[in-house]
Amino acid sequence: MSFNISLSGLNAAQKDLDVTSNNISNANTYGFKQSRAEFADVYASSIFSNPRTKVGDGAVTSSVAQQFHQGALQFTNNTFDLAINGNGFFALSSDVNSNELTYTRAGNFKLNKENYVVDNQGNYLKVFPVNPDGTSASAALSTAQSLQVPDSVGTPLQTGNVNLDLNLPAGAPAYDVTQFDPTKSGTYNNATSVTIYDSLGQSHTMTTYYIKDDTTPNTWNAFAFVDGKPVSIAGSTGPSYTDASGTYNGYVMNFDSTGQPGTPPTVPATLTTDPLAGVLTNGSDGTQTITLNYQNQSQFADTFTVNAIDQDGLTVGRLTGVEVGADGLVRASYSNGTTEPLGRVALVRFANEQGLSQAGNTGWKASTESGEPLAGEPDSGTFGNIRSGALESSNVDLTQELVDLITAQRNFQANSRAIEVSNTLQQNILQIR
């Protein structure tokens, strides 16, 4: 009997050594969760035995339980190094469209040749689909999709509005508007330009010319040109400019004695050009019009000053970077200043983490003991937030593991000694004559 008891103790000590050794060997494994060997005593009795004198039958391993407490965060310079600060697991699939998921805390992700975000084993990171404004379209695992970073260009946006804020000099010389010629600087007072974009993202230069009227005080005439070609102002009854291609309407800007827009007539707040079909010859949208929005205009005794000028169009954009927010939202940034939401990192938790089945490579799978996976968004409810550019280190405490290693070794030696003593006693008995 004593042999069996000591043998069970040896097995328990060996299991403790194995678990401790495995913890130590994975001290530098990202997302690794240490294990703890848990033991129970063996006690068997019957109605014919005396429980007061019954000796136990040894020890048995009841469980190798993983400890899912948070590991330390190690910061990196890689956007796709992700760490969960709090509860939850990343969801991974072995195939881009597979619904068979593995769960992990290791966030050392990277791009594969198809620009999908994957781990070192090629498993695909799952994200929830999002709307164009970045809000989640769904937070269910059934709708989760593999995260892919687009290699396409950012979509261009044609210009619809040009905003102008300028001062026209009150002391400027007056000119005959009928003599205006954009190629001759002596026929106009000032000009300013802004880059605009068509529906294909191609840039064009829009120039506005200003001529102080020689017949009416505090009055200015203006014309708009795109790429050196005149453009009519829709519905304008102002001055006109004629060249070989036709006649084009300009517009009038009036000011009162304080240099502010007069009432009426006044400096036009908004002016819309005719369609640019005659200017845009590259196959872009010929119905495009440009609205000139004048803001805070003045005619003071100062130089010609453009206080602000901007437009709302965008050229073609190249991918310049990807960022992941604390809420898991993944955004792609483009060189034209636009951003595009790609998805929201899916997090999963379980009612009983101890019930998860180990799948290797710091991955786990759901089981009947763990319960069904509960999906949710990062930084909401009981789910932790996402730290981009960081990795969760192993939660192994090397100091504690080394102490446990010594303890397991002592237990092994003690049980070995118990077997040796039992063997000696039996030898003594056999030698009795």
C-alpha positions in Angstrom: 0.0 0.0 0.0 2.8 2.4 0.9 4.4 1.9 -2.4 1.2 2.9 -4.3 0.7 6.0 -2.0 4.3 7.1 -2.6 4.0 6.4 -6.3 0.9 8.6 -6.5 2.9 11.3 -4.7 5.7 10.9 -7.3 3.2 11.3 -10.1 1.8 14.4 -8.5 5.2 15.9 -8.0 6.1 15.1 -11.6 3.0 16.8 -12.8 3.8 19.8 -10.7 7.3 19.9 -12.2 5.9 19.6 -15.7 3.4 22.5 -15.2 6.1 24.7 -13.6 8.6 23.9 -16.4 6.0 24.7 -19.0 5.3 28.1 -17.3 9.0 28.9 -17.2 9.5 27.9 -20.9 6.7 30.3 -21.9 7.8 33.3 -19.8 8.4 35.3 -23.0 5.4 34.0 -25.0 3.0 36.9 -25.8 -0.5 36.3 -24.5 0.5 33.1 -22.6 -1.4 32.3 -19.4 0.3 30.4 -16.7 -1.1 27.1 -15.4 -1.4 25.8 -11.9 -1.4 22.1 -11.0 -4.2 21.4 -8.5 -4.3 18.2 -6.5 -6.7 16.2 -4.4 -6.3 13.3 -2.0 -7.5 9.8 -2.8 -9.6 8.2 -0.1 -11.4 4.9 -0.5 -13.4 3.1 2.2 -16.1 0.5 2.6 -18.6 -0.5 5.2 -16.1 -3.0 6.4 -13.4 -0.5 7.1 -12.9 1.7 10.2 -12.9 5.3 9.1 -11.0 6.3 12.2 -8.0 4.1 11.3 -8.3 4.3 7.5 -5.2 5.9 5.8 -5.6 7.8 2.6 -4.6 6.3 -0.7 -2.3 9.1 -2.0 -2.7 12.1 -4.3 -4.2 12.6 -7.7 -4.1 15.6 -10.2 -7.6 17.1 -10.1 -6.9 19.9 -12.6 -4.3 21.9 -14.5 -6.0 25.2 -14.3 -5.0 28.2 -16.4 -4.8 31.6 -14.7 -6.3 34.3 -16.9 -5.2 37.4 -15.0 -3.8 40.3 -17.0 -0.2 40.2 -18.2 2.1 43.3 -18.4 1.9 45.4 -21.5 5.0 45.7 -23.6 4.9 48.7 -26.0 6.1 48.5 -29.6 6.1 50.7 -32.7 3.9 48.4 -34.8 0.3 49.5 -35.3 -0.9 45.9 -35.6 0.6 44.9 -32.3 -2.6 44.9 -30.2 -3.2 44.3 -26.5 -6.4 43.9 -24.6 -6.3 46.0 -21.5 -9.0 44.2 -19.5 -11.4 41.3 -20.3 -11.9 39.6 -23.6 -10.2 37.6 -26.3 -9.4 38.3 -30.0 -11.4 36.1 -32.4 -9.4 34.3 -35.1 -10.4 32.0 -38.0 -8.1 29.7 -40.0 -9.8 30.7 -43.3 -10.9 34.1 -44.5 -14.6 33.2 -44.5 -14.6 30.5 -41.9 -16.9 30.7 -38.9 -14.8 28.2 -36.8 -13.1 30.5 -34.4 -10.1 30.3 -32.1 -9.6 32.8 -29.3 -6.4 34.4 -28.1 -4.9 37.1 -26.0 -1.7 37.3 -28.2 -2.0 40.3 -30.4 1.2 40.2 -32.5 -0.6 40.6 -35.8 0.8 41.5 -39.3 -0.3 41.7 -42.9 -0.2 38.8 -45.3 0.3 39.1 -49.1 -3.4 39.8 -49.6 -3.3 42.6 -47.0 -5.3 40.7 -44.4 -4.4 41.1 -40.8 -3.2 37.7 -39.5 -1.2 36.1 -36.7 2.0 34.1 -37.0 0.0 31.0 -38.0 -1.9 32.8 -40.7 -5.2 32.9 -38.7 -7.4 35.9 -39.7 -8.3 38.6 -37.2 -12.1 39.1 -37.0 -13.8 42.5 -36.9 -17.3 43.8 -36.8 -18.6 45.7 -39.8 -19.0 49.4 -39.4 -21.0 52.2 -41.1 -19.2 55.0 -43.0 -19.3 57.2 -39.8 -17.5 54.6 -37.8 -20.5 53.3 -35.8 -20.9 49.6 -35.6 -23.3 48.0 -38.1 -23.4 44.8 -36.0 -21.7 43.3 -33.0 -22.5 39.6 -33.6 -19.9 36.9 -34.3 -22.1 35.7 -37.1 -21.5 38.9 -39.0 -17.8 39.3 -38.1 -15.4 39.5 -41.1 -11.7 39.2 -41.6 -9.9 42.5 -41.5 -8.3 43.6 -44.7 -6.4 46.8 -45.3 -7.3 48.2 -48.8 -4.6 48.8 -51.2 -6.8 51.0 -53.4 -6.6 54.7 -53.6 -8.8 57.1 -51.6 -11.9 58.2 -53.5 -11.7 61.7 -54.9 -14.3 64.3 -54.2 -15.2 67.0 -56.7 -15.2 70.6 -55.5 -18.6 72.1 -54.9 -17.7 75.2 -52.8 -15.0 77.8 -52.8 -14.9 80.0 -49.7 -13.4 83.5 -50.0 -12.6 86.1 -47.4 -10.7 89.2 -48.8 -10.2 92.9 -48.6 -10.3 95.0 -51.8 -8.2 98.2 -51.6 -10.3 101.4 -51.4 -7.5 103.5 -53.0 -7.0 101.3 -56.0 -7.2 102.9 -59.5 -10.3 102.4 -61.5 -10.5 100.6 -64.8 -12.9 100.3 -67.7 -14.4 96.8 -67.3 -15.0 96.6 -71.0 -11.2 96.6 -71.6 -10.6 93.6 -69.2 -8.1 91.1 -70.5 -6.8 88.4 -68.1 -3.6 88.2 -70.1 -2.9 92.0 -69.5 -2.2 93.0 -65.9 -3.0 96.6 -66.6 -6.7 95.9 -67.2 -7.5 94.6 -63.7 -6.6 95.4 -60.2 -6.1 92.0 -58.4 -6.5 88.3 -58.8 -6.5 85.3 -56.6 -6.4 81.5 -57.3 -7.3 78.3 -55.7 -6.9 74.7 -56.7 -10.2 72.8 -57.3 -10.9 69.2 -58.2 -13.2 67.5 -60.7 -15.0 64.2 -60.2 -11.9 62.2 -61.2 -9.7 63.9 -58.7 -7.8 65.9 -61.3 -6.7 69.4 -60.2 -7.7 72.6 -61.9 -6.9 76.2 -61.1 -9.8 78.6 -60.5 -8.9 82.3 -60.7 -11.1 85.3 -59.8 -10.2 88.7 -61.2 -11.3 92.0 -59.6 -11.6 95.3 -61.4 -12.5 98.5 -59.7 -15.3 100.2 -61.6 -14.5 103.6 -63.2 -18.1 104.8 -63.3 -19.6 103.9 -60.0 -17.8 104.6 -56.6 -17.2 101.7 -54.2 -18.1 99.2 -56.9 -16.0 96.3 -58.2 -16.5 93.9 -61.1 -15.3 90.3 -61.0 -14.9 87.4 -63.3 -14.2 83.7 -62.8 -11.8 81.5 -64.8 -11.0 77.8 -64.6 -7.7 76.7 -66.2 -7.5 80.1 -68.0 -11.0 79.6 -69.5 -13.9 82.0 -68.6 -16.8 80.6 -66.7 -20.2 82.3 -66.5 -21.9 83.1 -63.2 -25.4 81.6 -63.4 -28.2 84.2 -63.3 -25.8 87.2 -63.0 -26.7 90.5 -64.6 -23.2 91.9 -64.1 -20.6 92.8 -66.7 -19.7 90.4 -69.4 -16.5 89.2 -70.9 -16.2 88.2 -74.5 -13.6 86.1 -76.3 -13.4 83.8 -79.3 -15.3 81.1 -77.5 -18.3 83.3 -76.5 -19.6 85.8 -73.9 -19.4 85.1 -70.2 -21.2 86.9 -67.3 -19.2 88.3 -64.4 -20.6 89.8 -61.2 -20.7 93.1 -59.3 -19.5 93.8 -55.7 -20.7 97.0 -54.0 -19.6 98.5 -50.7 -20.9 101.4 -48.6 -19.0 104.4 -47.2 -17.7 102.3 -44.3 -16.1 99.7 -46.5 -18.8 97.1 -45.7 -21.1 95.4 -48.2 -23.8 97.9 -49.2 -27.6 97.3 -49.0 -28.8 96.9 -51.8 -27.1 96.1 -54.0 -24.5 94.3 -51.9 -21.5 92.0 -52.2 -23.1 88.6 -53.3 -23.0 86.1 -50.5 -23.0 83.1 -52.9 -22.5 82.8 -56.6 -22.8 79.6 -58.6 -21.1 79.1 -61.9 -22.6 77.5 -65.0 -21.7 73.8 -65.5 -18.1 73.3 -66.3 -18.6 71.1 -69.4 -16.8 73.5 -71.6 -13.8 73.5 -69.3 -13.5 69.9 -68.2 -12.4 67.8 -71.2 -11.0 64.8 -69.4 -14.2 62.8 -69.2 -15.1 64.0 -65.7 -18.6 65.2 -64.6 -19.5 68.0 -67.0 -22.4 69.1 -64.8 -20.1 70.2 -62.0 -20.7 73.7 -60.8 -18.7 75.8 -58.3 -20.4 78.0 -55.7 -18.4 81.0 -54.6 -19.1 81.8 -50.9 -17.9 85.3 -49.9 -17.4 85.7 -46.2 -16.5 88.9 -44.3 -15.7 90.9 -47.4 -14.5 94.5 -47.1 -13.2 97.5 -49.0 -10.8 99.3 -46.6 -7.9 101.6 -47.3 -5.4 98.7 -47.2 -3.7 96.4 -49.6 -5.4 93.6 -51.4 -5.5 90.9 -48.8 -6.8 87.4 -49.0 -7.7 86.5 -45.4 -8.9 83.0 -46.2 -9.5 80.8 -49.2 -10.4 77.1 -49.3 -12.5 74.6 -51.1 -14.2 71.3 -50.3 -12.8 69.0 -53.0 -10.3 66.2 -52.7 -7.8 64.7 -55.0 -7.0 61.0 -55.3 -5.5 59.7 -52.0 -2.8 57.2 -51.3 -2.9 55.0 -48.2 -0.6 56.6 -45.7 -1.4 54.7 -42.5 -3.7 52.6 -40.4 -4.6 53.3 -36.8 -6.6 51.4 -34.2 -8.4 53.2 -31.5 -9.1 52.2 -27.9 -12.6 51.3 -28.9 -11.2 48.9 -31.5 -12.2 51.0 -34.5 -9.7 50.5 -37.4 -9.3 53.5 -39.7 -7.2 53.9 -42.9 -5.8 57.3 -43.6 -5.1 58.7 -47.1 -2.8 61.4 -48.4 -5.8 63.5 -49.5 -6.8 63.9 -45.8 -9.6 61.4 -45.8 -10.1 58.5 -43.4 -12.0 55.3 -44.0 -13.3 53.0 -41.2 -12.4 49.4 -41.9 -14.1 47.6 -39.0 -14.1 47.3 -35.3 -12.0 44.6 -33.5 -14.3 41.9 -32.2 -13.8 40.9 -28.6 -15.2 37.7 -27.0 -15.6 36.6 -23.4 -16.9 33.5 -21.7 -18.8 32.7 -18.6 -16.1 30.2 -17.5 -12.7 30.9 -18.9 -11.3 27.9 -17.1 -13.5 25.7 -19.3 -11.8 26.7 -22.5 -9.9 24.0 -24.4 -6.3 24.8 -25.3 -5.6 24.7 -29.0 -1.9 25.6 -28.9 -0.2 28.7 -30.2 -1.7 30.6 -27.2 -5.1 29.9 -28.6 -8.3 28.4 -27.0 -11.5 27.0 -28.3 -15.0 27.1 -26.8 -16.3 24.1 -25.0 -19.4 23.0 -23.2 -17.8 23.9 -19.9 -16.7 27.4 -21.0 -20.2 28.3 -22.3 -21.1 30.0 -25.5 -18.8 32.9 -26.7 -20.3 36.3 -25.9 -19.2 38.9 -28.4 -19.0 42.7 -27.8 -17.2 45.9 -28.7 -14.0 47.0 -27.0 -14.2 49.6 -24.3 -17.9 48.8 -23.6 -19.6 46.9 -20.9 -17.2 44.4 -19.3 -14.9 44.3 -22.2 -11.4 45.9 -22.0 -10.1 48.5 -24.4 -7.5 48.0 -27.2 -4.0 49.3 -27.0 -2.4 49.6 -30.4 1.3 49.4 -30.5 1.4 47.2 -27.5 1.6 43.5 -26.7 0.4 41.6 -23.6 3.3 39.7 -22.1 3.1 36.3 -20.4 1.6 36.5 -16.9 4.2 34.1 -15.6 6.0 35.3 -12.4 9.4 33.8 -12.8 10.3 34.3 -9.1 7.2 32.4 -8.0 7.8 29.7 -10.6 11.3 29.1 -9.4 10.1 28.7 -5.8 7.4 26.3 -7.0 10.1 24.4 -8.9 12.1 23.9 -5.7 9.0 22.9 -3.8 8.0 20.3 -6.5 11.6 19.0 -6.4 11.4 18.5 -2.6 8.1 16.7 -2.9 9.6 14.4 -5.5 12.6 13.7 -3.4 10.4 13.1 -0.3 8.2 10.6 -2.1 11.2 8.9 -3.5 12.6 8.6 0.0 9.3 7.1 1.2 9.5 4.4 -1.5 13.1 3.7 -0.5 12.1 3.3 3.2 9.2 1.0 2.3 11.5 -1.1 0.2 14.0 -1.3 3.1 11.3 -2.4 5.5 10.1 -5.1 3.1 13.6 -6.4 2.7 14.0 -6.6 6.4 10.8 -8.6 6.7 11.9 -11.0 4.0 15.2 -11.6 5.8 13.6 -12.8 9.0 14.4 -16.4 9.5 
